[in-house]
Amino acid sequence: MSVHASDQTLSTPLHGLMAEFETPGQLVAAARKTRLAGFTKFDAYTPYPIHELDEAMDLHDNRVSQCTLVGGLLGCIGGFSLASWVSSVAWPLNIGGRPLISIPMFIPVTFECTILIGGLTAAFSMLIMNGLPAPYHSVFNVDRFVNASRNKFFLCIESEDQKFDRSATEAFLLSLNPEEIAEVAQ
Amino acid sequence: MTTTDQSYATAPQLAETLKRNSTIAAFIGLVFLGLTVSGIFLPGGSLEQFLRSYLIGFWLWFGVGAASLLILMTQFLTGGAWGIIIRRQCEAGAKTLYVMCFGFVPLLVWSKHLYWWTTPAGTADKVIQAKALYLNYPFLVGRTLIYSAFLMGLTWLLTSLSKKEDETKSTAISALLEKYSAPGVLIFFILMTFCSVDFMMTLEPYWYSTIYGFMMIIGWVLTALAIIIANTTILQQEEPLRHGLTSRHYHDLGKLLFAMVMMWAYLNFSQLIITWSGNLPTEIVWYIKRWNGGWGWVAMILLFGHFILPFLLLISQPAKRNPAFIRAVAIYLVVVHAVDVFSLVEPNFTSWQAPKFALSWLDITAPLGFGGLWMALFYRNLPVMPLLPLGAPDLQKALNHGRSH
């Protein structure tokens, strides 16, 4: 285990301290310990989704789901209203004696609009709330971080955290038995 | 047996519970089936009414058995933790077909009192005569024999191979199970489509719908999944599933149930929209009889109770992960699906010019009677084998599903 965090100068503004793990299990355990230790501003980086991390990091942010629900409902009402308005007000047509507002025929349009608006809301609200697109992110200042999209698992405690302390946090990360610890320049 | 096998042994209390459940269910089944049969002679009943109610009860629960076989084959083909933990329940459910298939006999024997096309007046009808190549009694009997032989034969083949897999732990047998399941699913869908046509669609012999068979099968799968989920919450109270199950397993089963609720609505709506667009006299009759004269309320119960309500209940993730909640939804879905089968059968016997809602007390006792019988058989079949498939190659992986590494 090599710790090259202390090799660098302390004067550089820090984004945080990053620990590297070999297996997803170690990362999940580390994330849980980090949360229990009282840290709030930390993030985990993995090559593929790990469902256990949600629970380990105690992530309960469901704003995207809420936006999607609102978008879906708007699409649903909008789609049905559009079909009804066109067929009964804008261009009323008698089709085989059916009522102008022919509900079964409007369901596909209503359904498609629900999915379309719901889906677009989900995609864009996710992008906006994640602050994407982000051309620059500090974590890429660590050379080994490219492995986060290959086979390594990373945990970064950010310097904005109230509990963050350069040496104490490093000692804490060391107690989690990482492969490496690195300083992340801002 | 190895020590690992020992640790998956069924807890003695659970074996007792299953035995007791079987006895209670058998008692309920006998009482209500007895009441249904006596309905032939009691006021408000007749042989005709008995057969209609019998068909409702039989179709609902025969379907649960058949769908158990279908889910069993599906889980052999797809793999996955959800399938391994419910495999033994699917096997126990499929084995009820050994008895349920004999339920076709009264329908065939008294066909003239239920299926108009088999009566002399029906066979003399011009439209029926044009369809006589398919709609003739000897062929109907022959087809029923094929359905029953297929269902019972495949159940026997798969359950005995699965038993062998348990004993030998041979992956060659696991591969065989997959190999037989693939054509099994295909033939199942083809044969059960014909079976749905023969015993349900020909109640209205002029009318036809190409999506009908699929609609029936998805209704069966929905009911079977609901029963399996509700029963899983019972099994989970003791070993071996007590420490084997996590909320993640319920989440997966809940997602499947949710998918079936949507599939049911999708298929029913597809049939409605095509009929609505065409508005042809032979096709629209089916909906006129199910919309006017009080039947519209049943349609509304199905729209809201069979789709919108369960859709809203099952859409939330915490709800699907909560065993008590999902059990309540599952039991509710079985009841509401009985209403669906009722609305598939009874309106056929009202006139389309002046439809009139009619509910016989036999329509309630027959599904309860068959339900009791089915559950009794299910609980009798369940303890015969270990509750987890010990020979399944992915058993450990399935049990670790949803746990931190």
Chai-1 contact restraints between the chains, C-beta under 6 A:
chainA,res_idxA,chainB,res_idxB,connection_type,confidence,min_distance_angstrom,max_distance_angstrom,comment,restraint_id
A,G25,B,H405,contact,1.0,0.0,6.0,A-B,restraint_1
A,V28,B,S404,contact,1.0,0.0,6.0,A-B,restraint_2
A,E52,B,S404,contact,1.0,0.0,6.0,A-B,restraint_3
A,G96,B,N279,contact,1.0,0.0,6.0,A-B,restraint_4
A,P104,B,L272,contact,1.0,0.0,6.0,A-B,restraint_5
A,P104,B,I273,contact,1.0,0.0,6.0,A-B,restraint_6
A,P104,B,W276,contact,1.0,0.0,6.0,A-B,restraint_7
